[in-house]
Amino acid sequence: AQIDREIAAFRRQHHCLDERAQPFERLRSQRPVAVWLFTIERKDWWAKRGRLAAVIGPLPTESGPTLAADYLRLVFSPGVTAQVHIHSGPKAFFALTVDTCLATPEGTQVGRGPGNSLMIRPGPPMLLMAVGKEERRGFAFILHDATKSPTILTQQWRPQGSCARLLALACGR
């Protein structure tokens, strides 16, 4: 809630972001412009057709449990964040556009420019924010124990504003 108030105050003060920005959307349907193939394979495996867009990983996994994979298409307006949450397995992000800010109690990771990717291990609370003046489009992938929920909302940690400060810099303020 505090970070939302800071972002709203920033928007009012600097007018560099779309006031109509919508809350975090897990999925948004639009006319597709590409077909994406997501695979979990050996490092030397390649699809017979198509163009390689990115290799992300390897993701750290624990042996034993039956794993499930959640693939997400993410669309964030500038400054919009996901609610603070944790994951029961590793999560990887790939951005088609703009910068990505990922804040955790352990620090802040920033992915720069189109094609950036970030990963986070299971467990720590996290906040993800689109940093820039344009919409952030991308994908995320969570590899988790099939018996556990992949995502759990939490209030056990409050972001310190590092992503909001990066957003202010991106908007030239």
Backbone as ProteinMPNN parsed JSONL, in Angstrom:
{"seq_chain_A": "AQIDREIAAFRRQHHCLDERAQPFERLRSQRPVAVWLFTIERKDWWAKRGRLAAVIGPLPTESGPTLAADYLRLVFSPGVTAQVHIHSGPKAFFALTVDTCLATPEGTQVGRGPGNSLMIRPGPPMLLMAVGKEERRGFAFILHDATKSPTILTQQWRPQGSCARLLALACGR", "coords_chain_A": {"N_chain_A": [[0.819, -1.194, 0.0], [1.944, 1.264, 0.796], [3.958, 1.605, -1.154], [2.307, 1.815, -3.402], [1.042, 4.259, -2.851], [3.272, 5.945, -2.995], [3.972, 5.684, -5.705], [1.637, 6.677, -6.922], [1.731, 9.327, -5.989], [4.085, 10.12, -7.244], [3.286, 9.94, -9.934], [1.309, 11.962, -10.014], [2.901, 14.185, -9.498], [4.857, 14.251, -11.565], [3.747, 13.63, -14.039], [4.531, 11.826, -16.083], [3.644, 9.349, -16.601], [1.065, 7.14, -17.68], [-2.007, 7.938, -16.481], [-4.112, 6.24, -16.483], [-3.217, 3.726, -15.962], [-3.511, 0.301, -15.436], [-4.176, -2.132, -12.81], [-1.935, -4.856, -11.939], [-1.835, -7.39, -14.357], [-2.299, -10.728, -14.994], [-2.774, -12.122, -17.315], [-3.462, -11.007, -20.54], [-5.557, -10.735, -23.223], [-4.701, -10.349, -26.535], [-4.423, -9.694, -30.043], [-2.472, -12.2, -31.395], [0.977, -11.883, -32.264], [3.082, -13.461, -32.617], [4.226, -16.83, -32.309], [5.089, -18.639, -29.543], [7.344, -21.035, -28.31], [7.756, -22.787, -25.474], [10.081, -24.597, -23.678], [11.243, -27.269, -21.59], [14.124, -28.617, -21.437], [17.086, -30.596, -22.279], [20.269, -28.958, -22.388], [21.417, -29.083, -24.934], [19.315, -29.429, -26.704], [17.305, -28.528, -29.504], [14.683, -26.877, -31.237], [13.222, -28.021, -34.288], [12.334, -26.18, -36.145], [11.823, -22.623, -36.533], [12.897, -19.672, -34.685], [15.382, -19.082, -32.323], [14.648, -17.34, -29.429], [15.425, -16.851, -26.796], [17.453, -18.224, -24.185], [16.851, -19.27, -21.059], [17.952, -19.857, -17.909], [20.016, -22.398, -16.391], [17.309, -23.368, -14.23], [17.317, -23.64, -10.717], [16.574, -26.7, -9.192], [14.905, -28.985, -6.97], [15.446, -32.383, -6.267], [13.095, -35.062, -6.431], [10.218, -34.13, -5.843], [7.158, -34.148, -7.787], [7.167, -32.106, -10.504], [5.593, -29.073, -11.567], [4.797, -26.754, -14.145], [4.25, -23.351, -14.546], [3.352, -21.082, -16.929], [3.397, -17.707, -17.72], [1.978, -14.865, -19.265], [2.914, -11.606, -19.136], [1.82, -8.303, -18.677], [2.544, -5.078, -17.98], [1.753, -1.795, -17.119], [3.713, 1.243, -17.065], [5.301, 1.581, -13.946], [3.441, 0.02, -12.619], [2.917, -2.603, -10.306], [3.232, -6.026, -9.266], [1.418, -7.553, -6.604], [3.05, -7.964, -3.437], [4.592, -11.048, -3.133], [5.324, -14.598, -2.762], [7.1, -17.415, -4.155], [6.776, -20.937, -4.614], [8.634, -22.286, -6.0], [11.482, -21.899, -8.259], [11.518, -18.877, -10.226], [11.492, -17.478, -13.434], [11.986, -14.645, -15.52], [11.29, -13.025, -18.617], [11.689, -10.267, -20.57], [10.071, -8.617, -23.182], [10.032, -5.985, -23.74], [11.211, -2.873, -22.431], [12.726, -2.054, -19.138], [13.11, -4.129, -16.203], [12.344, -4.329, -12.79], [13.148, -6.022, -9.903], [12.487, -6.48, -6.674], [13.576, -7.653, -3.523], [13.876, -8.773, -0.069], [16.564, -9.281, 0.023], [17.767, -7.591, -1.752], [17.93, -5.643, -4.831], [17.264, -6.487, -8.164], [17.939, -5.642, -11.525], [16.783, -5.809, -14.771], [17.856, -4.88, -17.911], [16.559, -3.236, -20.733], [14.991, -4.45, -23.862], [14.549, -7.964, -24.056], [15.739, -8.648, -21.678], [16.411, -10.755, -18.855], [15.547, -12.228, -15.734], [16.015, -14.083, -12.697], [14.616, -15.688, -9.816], [15.052, -17.298, -6.748], [13.155, -19.882, -4.995], [11.006, -18.799, -2.328], [11.894, -16.085, -1.094], [10.073, -13.045, -0.363], [8.776, -10.973, -2.972], [8.737, -8.156, -5.242], [7.705, -7.036, -8.321], [8.317, -4.708, -10.898], [7.493, -2.675, -13.709], [9.79, -0.679, -15.341], [10.163, 2.306, -16.794], [8.955, 4.322, -19.571], [7.195, 3.068, -21.184], [4.841, 0.383, -21.83], [5.438, -2.712, -20.208], [6.062, -5.77, -21.573], [6.089, -9.274, -21.414], [7.224, -12.554, -20.405], [6.785, -15.045, -17.872], [7.934, -17.74, -15.87], [7.276, -20.344, -13.721], [8.607, -22.923, -11.924], [7.547, -25.493, -10.038], [6.802, -27.512, -7.093], [4.329, -29.821, -7.662], [2.351, -30.255, -5.787], [2.074, -27.971, -4.374], [0.998, -24.547, -4.132], [1.891, -22.308, -6.72], [2.231, -19.551, -6.338], [2.022, -17.281, -3.662], [0.399, -14.798, -1.917], [1.758, -12.318, 0.267], [2.352, -10.516, 3.329], [4.576, -10.243, 4.758], [6.802, -8.733, 4.269], [7.883, -5.459, 3.406], [8.396, -3.514, 0.584], [11.213, -1.358, 0.005], [11.217, 0.793, -1.699], [13.055, 0.897, -3.794], [12.585, 0.167, -6.489], [10.659, 2.072, -7.222], [12.241, 4.361, -7.091], [13.999, 3.851, -9.225], [12.157, 3.962, -11.297], [11.492, 6.681, -11.21], [13.937, 7.775, -12.053], [14.015, 6.717, -14.649], [11.999, 8.131, -15.816], [13.118, 10.543, -16.025], [13.312, 12.27, -13.842]], "CA_chain_A": [[0.0, 0.0, 0.0], [2.831, 2.426, 0.841], [4.596, 1.77, -2.462], [1.267, 2.299, -4.302], [0.868, 5.696, -2.586], [4.452, 6.638, -3.522], [3.868, 5.713, -7.164], [0.556, 7.608, -7.258], [2.251, 10.68, -5.759], [5.05, 10.383, -8.313], [2.529, 10.188, -11.166], [0.687, 13.289, -9.931], [3.936, 15.213, -9.512], [5.682, 14.325, -12.768], [2.913, 13.474, -15.235], [5.201, 11.126, -17.176], [3.066, 8.026, -16.751], [-0.347, 7.077, -18.019], [-2.841, 7.926, -15.277], [-5.092, 5.164, -16.581], [-2.532, 2.436, -15.806], [-4.344, -0.697, -14.772], [-3.462, -3.016, -11.894], [-1.235, -6.019, -12.478], [-2.628, -8.354, -15.099], [-1.567, -11.966, -15.254], [-2.952, -12.436, -18.716], [-4.302, -10.078, -21.271], [-5.702, -11.249, -24.58], [-4.546, -9.44, -27.657], [-4.165, -10.443, -31.26], [-1.089, -12.685, -31.328], [1.892, -11.482, -33.326], [4.112, -14.49, -32.704], [3.975, -18.077, -31.597], [6.236, -18.919, -28.677], [7.495, -22.397, -27.839], [8.484, -22.863, -24.207], [10.488, -25.98, -23.446], [12.148, -27.641, -20.503], [14.888, -29.638, -22.147], [18.541, -30.604, -22.132], [20.89, -27.755, -22.936], [21.76, -29.257, -26.346], [18.111, -29.661, -27.499], [16.842, -27.393, -30.297], [13.504, -27.118, -32.066], [13.587, -28.217, -35.693], [11.979, -24.983, -36.913], [11.655, -21.422, -35.727], [14.074, -18.881, -34.33], [15.623, -19.027, -30.885], [14.492, -15.996, -28.872], [16.193, -16.731, -25.555], [17.668, -19.374, -23.313], [16.794, -18.765, -19.692], [18.209, -20.949, -16.988], [19.109, -23.378, -15.798], [16.625, -23.056, -12.977], [17.662, -24.598, -9.665], [15.452, -27.553, -8.805], [15.149, -30.007, -5.957], [15.031, -33.696, -6.753], [12.073, -35.716, -5.632], [8.792, -33.873, -6.059], [6.649, -34.024, -9.143], [7.198, -30.68, -10.806], [4.61, -28.463, -12.456], [5.3, -25.518, -14.738], [3.274, -22.305, -14.843], [3.841, -20.089, -17.874], [2.562, -16.518, -17.618], [2.232, -13.707, -20.116], [2.79, -10.465, -18.231], [1.729, -6.968, -19.264], [2.54, -4.083, -16.912], [1.921, -0.388, -17.464], [4.839, 1.789, -16.298], [5.088, 1.8, -12.526], [2.531, -0.953, -12.023], [3.613, -3.707, -9.651], [2.479, -7.161, -8.755], [1.384, -7.524, -5.144], [4.173, -8.692, -2.848], [4.26, -12.468, -3.1], [6.427, -15.554, -2.77], [6.895, -18.565, -5.03], [7.208, -22.205, -4.041], [9.704, -22.797, -6.854], [12.185, -20.81, -8.931], [10.767, -18.145, -11.238], [12.314, -16.771, -14.412], [11.276, -13.608, -16.269], [11.876, -12.589, -19.88], [10.974, -9.055, -20.991], [10.13, -8.25, -24.594], [10.183, -4.529, -23.798], [11.657, -2.055, -21.289], [13.469, -2.585, -17.999], [12.395, -4.846, -15.159], [12.913, -4.185, -11.452], [12.724, -7.089, -9.01], [12.963, -6.164, -5.325], [13.389, -8.654, -2.472], [14.595, -8.348, 1.133], [17.997, -9.478, -0.207], [18.281, -6.563, -2.645], [17.191, -5.323, -6.043], [17.834, -6.883, -9.449], [17.378, -4.867, -12.624], [17.021, -6.287, -16.127], [17.864, -3.686, -18.761], [16.228, -3.275, -22.148], [14.278, -5.592, -24.427], [15.285, -9.22, -24.005], [16.363, -8.908, -20.375], [15.827, -11.849, -18.078], [15.907, -12.311, -14.319], [15.537, -15.28, -12.003], [14.557, -15.605, -8.364], [14.925, -18.615, -6.112], [11.917, -19.984, -4.222], [11.014, -18.39, -0.928], [11.848, -14.707, -0.61], [9.023, -12.169, -0.876], [9.265, -10.19, -4.104], [7.902, -7.167, -5.908], [8.148, -6.828, -9.701], [7.796, -3.447, -11.433], [7.924, -2.198, -15.017], [10.529, 0.568, -15.174], [10.284, 2.985, -18.078], [7.785, 5.103, -19.971], [6.36, 2.233, -22.033], [4.301, -0.846, -21.272], [6.364, -3.849, -20.148], [5.47, -7.032, -22.006], [7.034, -10.365, -21.27], [6.78, -13.86, -19.942], [7.38, -15.569, -16.642], [7.861, -19.189, -15.769], [7.486, -20.823, -12.352], [8.758, -24.374, -11.841], [7.243, -25.713, -8.621], [6.262, -28.784, -6.625], [2.937, -29.883, -8.127], [1.421, -30.308, -4.651], [2.054, -26.659, -3.72], [0.6, -23.4, -4.936], [3.095, -21.656, -7.234], [2.309, -18.164, -5.89], [1.305, -17.005, -2.416], [0.496, -13.399, -1.5], [2.294, -12.199, 1.62], [2.573, -9.18, 3.88], [5.691, -10.391, 5.698], [7.882, -7.818, 3.898], [7.453, -4.234, 2.726], [9.461, -2.984, -0.276], [11.833, -0.127, 0.488], [11.096, 1.867, -2.682], [14.154, 0.916, -4.772], [12.034, 0.141, -7.848], [10.022, 3.375, -7.452], [13.324, 5.316, -7.378], [14.447, 3.585, -10.596], [11.109, 4.479, -12.172], [11.664, 8.137, -11.248], [15.096, 8.034, -12.916], [13.649, 6.378, -16.025], [11.12, 9.191, -16.313], [13.898, 11.771, -16.126], [13.06, 13.177, -12.71]], "C_chain_A": [[0.863, 1.257, 0.0], [3.469, 2.672, -0.525], [3.579, 2.278, -3.48], [1.033, 3.791, -4.107], [2.044, 6.494, -3.143], [4.388, 6.751, -5.04], [2.783, 6.689, -7.596], [1.016, 9.052, -7.073], [3.239, 11.061, -6.852], [4.324, 10.708, -9.616], [1.914, 11.583, -11.155], [1.726, 14.388, -10.089], [4.588, 15.367, -10.879], [4.938, 14.118, -14.077], [3.613, 12.736, -16.376], [4.6, 9.755, -17.423], [1.58, 8.132, -17.046], [-1.177, 6.96, -16.742], [-3.849, 6.776, -15.291], [-4.456, 3.793, -16.406], [-3.379, 1.494, -14.962], [-3.518, -1.515, -13.791], [-2.821, -4.174, -12.644], [-2.201, -6.965, -13.176], [-1.78, -9.588, -15.328], [-1.632, -12.289, -16.728], [-3.81, -11.379, -19.361], [-4.363, -10.565, -22.712], [-5.551, -10.12, -25.574], [-4.331, -10.299, -28.883], [-2.714, -10.915, -31.251], [-0.264, -12.214, -32.517], [3.003, -12.505, -33.503], [3.633, -15.727, -31.97], [5.241, -18.399, -30.826], [6.197, -20.374, -28.257], [8.344, -22.365, -26.583], [8.833, -24.327, -23.975], [11.303, -26.097, -22.17], [12.902, -28.843, -21.054], [16.352, -29.603, -21.756], [19.11, -29.362, -22.811], [21.158, -27.87, -24.44], [20.542, -29.501, -27.246], [17.732, -28.394, -28.251], [15.603, -27.789, -31.073], [13.943, -27.223, -33.523], [13.309, -26.977, -36.544], [11.855, -23.809, -35.962], [12.982, -20.757, -35.42], [14.188, -18.834, -32.816], [15.51, -17.58, -30.409], [15.35, -15.821, -27.632], [16.378, -18.1, -24.925], [17.725, -18.811, -21.906], [16.983, -19.953, -18.757], [19.67, -21.338, -17.033], [18.494, -22.872, -14.498], [17.028, -24.088, -11.932], [16.424, -25.406, -9.27], [15.883, -28.514, -7.712], [14.686, -31.337, -6.527], [13.926, -34.239, -5.858], [10.655, -35.388, -6.015], [8.433, -33.933, -7.544], [6.541, -32.537, -9.433], [6.067, -30.284, -11.745], [5.214, -27.163, -12.964], [4.132, -24.58, -15.002], [3.946, -21.296, -15.76], [2.873, -18.915, -17.833], [2.964, -15.504, -18.673], [1.946, -12.499, -19.245], [2.763, -9.162, -19.019], [1.575, -5.983, -18.112], [2.608, -2.698, -17.537], [3.073, 0.159, -16.632], [4.461, 2.059, -14.846], [4.161, 0.82, -11.846], [3.349, -2.104, -11.451], [2.655, -4.865, -9.42], [2.412, -6.981, -7.243], [2.587, -8.308, -4.626], [3.74, -10.148, -2.663], [5.52, -13.314, -3.016], [6.07, -16.681, -3.736], [7.447, -19.813, -4.367], [8.295, -22.877, -4.875], [10.4, -21.638, -7.527], [11.313, -20.174, -10.014], [11.755, -17.425, -12.135], [11.424, -15.799, -15.177], [12.025, -13.339, -17.565], [11.053, -11.406, -20.355], [11.163, -8.821, -22.486], [10.409, -6.76, -24.75], [10.68, -4.009, -22.456], [12.347, -2.81, -20.154], [12.532, -3.239, -16.985], [13.101, -4.614, -13.837], [12.29, -5.251, -10.562], [13.332, -6.823, -7.646], [12.614, -7.303, -4.379], [14.067, -8.127, -1.213], [16.114, -8.453, 0.966], [18.604, -8.416, -1.115], [17.416, -6.41, -3.879], [17.964, -5.812, -7.256], [17.166, -6.036, -10.52], [17.777, -5.529, -13.934], [16.87, -5.103, -17.057], [17.495, -3.999, -20.204], [15.456, -4.5, -22.608], [15.159, -6.84, -24.393], [15.949, -9.504, -22.675], [15.661, -10.065, -19.681], [16.373, -11.814, -16.659], [15.39, -13.63, -13.772], [15.522, -15.008, -10.507], [14.348, -17.016, -7.817], [13.598, -18.676, -5.355], [12.082, -19.379, -2.835], [10.954, -16.925, -0.604], [10.65, -13.942, -1.166], [9.601, -11.299, -1.987], [8.22, -9.208, -4.593], [8.512, -6.952, -7.285], [7.514, -5.55, -10.218], [8.345, -3.202, -12.833], [8.578, -0.84, -14.821], [10.742, 1.174, -16.556], [9.001, 3.73, -18.389], [6.812, 4.299, -20.821], [5.847, 1.028, -21.259], [5.379, -1.936, -21.284], [5.592, -5.096, -20.539], [6.514, -8.122, -21.858], [6.37, -11.636, -20.795], [7.423, -14.17, -18.605], [7.104, -17.061, -16.602], [8.159, -19.571, -14.33], [7.527, -22.348, -12.404], [8.601, -24.748, -10.374], [6.776, -27.131, -8.351], [4.769, -28.793, -6.966], [1.927, -29.905, -6.988], [1.292, -28.964, -3.942], [1.565, -25.589, -4.688], [1.858, -22.714, -5.456], [3.31, -20.252, -6.662], [1.454, -17.967, -4.645], [1.499, -15.532, -2.076], [0.98, -13.347, -0.059], [2.377, -10.732, 2.026], [3.745, -9.211, 4.847], [6.868, -9.476, 5.381], [7.292, -6.628, 3.166], [8.608, -3.712, 1.889], [9.943, -1.628, 0.226], [11.829, 1.003, -0.544], [12.185, 1.899, -3.733], [13.631, 0.916, -6.206], [11.351, 1.47, -8.185], [11.08, 4.436, -7.755], [13.869, 5.107, -8.792], [13.433, 4.093, -11.611], [11.239, 5.99, -12.313], [12.839, 8.512, -12.146], [14.761, 7.781, -14.377], [12.766, 7.45, -16.646], [11.826, 10.543, -16.346], [13.674, 12.749, -15.005], [14.081, 12.976, -11.625]], "O_chain_A": [[0.559, 2.215, -0.711], [3.516, 3.807, -0.999], [3.929, 3.086, -4.34], [0.847, 4.519, -5.082], [1.858, 7.578, -3.696], [4.713, 7.798, -5.599], [2.984, 7.453, -8.541], [0.724, 9.907, -7.909], [3.233, 12.195, -7.332], [4.702, 11.643, -10.322], [1.979, 12.305, -12.15], [1.47, 15.404, -10.736], [4.847, 16.488, -11.314], [5.485, 14.418, -15.138], [3.311, 13.001, -17.539], [5.004, 9.064, -18.358], [0.932, 9.116, -16.689], [-1.053, 5.98, -16.008], [-4.373, 6.386, -14.248], [-5.105, 2.784, -16.681], [-3.892, 1.867, -13.907], [-2.296, -1.589, -13.92], [-3.119, -4.434, -13.81], [-3.258, -7.296, -12.639], [-0.652, -9.487, -15.81], [-0.631, -12.692, -17.321], [-4.785, -10.913, -18.77], [-3.328, -10.782, -23.343], [-6.192, -9.075, -25.463], [-4.083, -11.499, -28.772], [-1.809, -10.093, -31.111], [-0.759, -12.155, -33.643], [3.783, -12.415, -34.45], [2.747, -15.664, -31.118], [6.335, -18.426, -31.391], [5.143, -20.893, -27.891], [9.509, -21.967, -26.618], [7.966, -25.196, -24.068], [11.959, -25.15, -21.735], [12.366, -29.949, -21.123], [16.805, -28.728, -21.018], [18.487, -28.793, -23.707], [21.129, -26.863, -25.148], [20.712, -29.756, -28.438], [17.826, -27.297, -27.7], [15.492, -28.931, -31.52], [14.915, -26.592, -33.936], [13.978, -26.754, -37.553], [11.79, -23.979, -34.745], [14.044, -21.217, -35.84], [13.209, -18.578, -32.115], [16.197, -16.698, -30.925], [15.941, -14.76, -27.433], [15.567, -19.008, -25.11], [18.565, -17.964, -21.605], [16.243, -20.934, -18.826], [20.475, -20.652, -17.664], [19.08, -22.065, -13.777], [17.075, -25.282, -12.227], [15.355, -24.841, -9.043], [17.066, -28.815, -7.553], [13.653, -31.409, -7.193], [13.846, -33.909, -4.675], [9.931, -36.271, -6.474], [9.285, -33.789, -8.42], [5.896, -31.797, -8.691], [5.645, -31.062, -12.6], [6.043, -26.548, -12.292], [3.139, -24.974, -15.614], [4.98, -20.724, -15.417], [1.66, -19.109, -17.904], [4.149, -15.308, -18.94], [0.859, -12.379, -18.679], [3.581, -8.947, -19.914], [0.602, -6.04, -17.36], [3.448, -2.458, -18.405], [3.387, -0.408, -15.585], [3.438, 2.681, -14.558], [4.095, 0.784, -10.617], [4.346, -2.525, -12.038], [1.436, -4.696, -9.386], [3.272, -6.317, -6.665], [3.084, -9.21, -5.3], [2.676, -10.436, -2.116], [6.634, -12.816, -3.175], [4.906, -16.877, -4.087], [8.45, -19.765, -3.654], [8.815, -23.924, -4.491], [9.961, -20.496, -7.388], [10.483, -20.839, -10.634], [12.729, -16.836, -11.664], [10.259, -16.089, -15.449], [13.252, -13.418, -17.606], [9.84, -11.529, -20.527], [12.288, -8.826, -22.986], [10.955, -6.325, -25.763], [10.554, -4.7, -21.445], [12.524, -4.027, -20.206], [11.338, -2.943, -16.923], [14.328, -4.693, -13.766], [11.068, -5.371, -10.475], [14.547, -6.924, -7.471], [11.511, -7.849, -4.42], [14.774, -7.121, -1.282], [16.865, -7.793, 1.683], [19.826, -8.34, -1.241], [16.321, -6.965, -3.968], [19.169, -5.585, -7.369], [15.973, -5.745, -10.438], [18.956, -5.78, -14.18], [15.865, -4.394, -17.002], [18.05, -4.911, -20.817], [15.284, -5.462, -21.859], [16.357, -6.778, -24.666], [16.657, -10.503, -22.544], [14.475, -10.315, -19.895], [17.516, -11.421, -16.423], [14.452, -14.218, -14.31], [16.306, -14.208, -9.997], [13.573, -17.808, -8.354], [12.982, -17.641, -5.1], [13.16, -19.439, -2.243], [10.04, -16.513, 0.11], [10.252, -14.161, -2.31], [10.775, -10.931, -1.948], [7.017, -9.383, -4.4], [9.714, -6.711, -7.4], [6.323, -5.317, -10.014], [9.51, -3.484, -13.112], [7.992, 0.051, -14.207], [11.437, 0.593, -17.389], [8.076, 3.767, -17.578], [5.727, 4.78, -21.147], [6.346, 0.698, -20.184], [6.135, -2.063, -22.247], [4.588, -5.438, -19.913], [7.691, -7.907, -22.147], [5.147, -11.774, -20.784], [8.471, -13.625, -18.258], [6.165, -17.562, -17.22], [9.182, -19.168, -13.777], [6.585, -22.984, -12.877], [9.429, -24.364, -9.548], [6.402, -27.86, -9.27], [4.038, -27.874, -6.598], [0.754, -29.602, -7.206], [0.495, -28.826, -3.014], [1.705, -25.717, -5.905], [2.814, -22.55, -4.697], [4.451, -19.813, -6.517], [0.313, -18.425, -4.58], [2.632, -15.065, -1.96], [0.655, -14.222, 0.744], [2.46, -9.836, 1.186], [3.896, -8.306, 5.668], [7.838, -9.44, 6.139], [6.331, -6.759, 2.407], [9.696, -3.487, 2.419], [9.176, -0.854, 0.798], [12.388, 2.069, -0.284], [12.242, 2.852, -4.509], [14.19, 1.606, -7.058], [11.454, 1.944, -9.317], [10.85, 5.317, -8.583], [14.171, 6.078, -9.485], [13.81, 4.599, -12.668], [11.11, 6.524, -13.415], [12.747, 9.466, -12.918], [15.174, 8.544, -15.251], [12.784, 7.651, -17.86], [11.213, 11.564, -16.657], [13.832, 13.954, -15.2], [14.029, 13.651, -10.596]]}, "name": "protein", "num_of_chains": 1, "seq": "AQIDREIAAFRRQHHCLDERAQPFERLRSQRPVAVWLFTIERKDWWAKRGRLAAVIGPLPTESGPTLAADYLRLVFSPGVTAQVHIHSGPKAFFALTVDTCLATPEGTQVGRGPGNSLMIRPGPPMLLMAVGKEERRGFAFILHDATKSPTILTQQWRPQGSCARLLALACGR"}
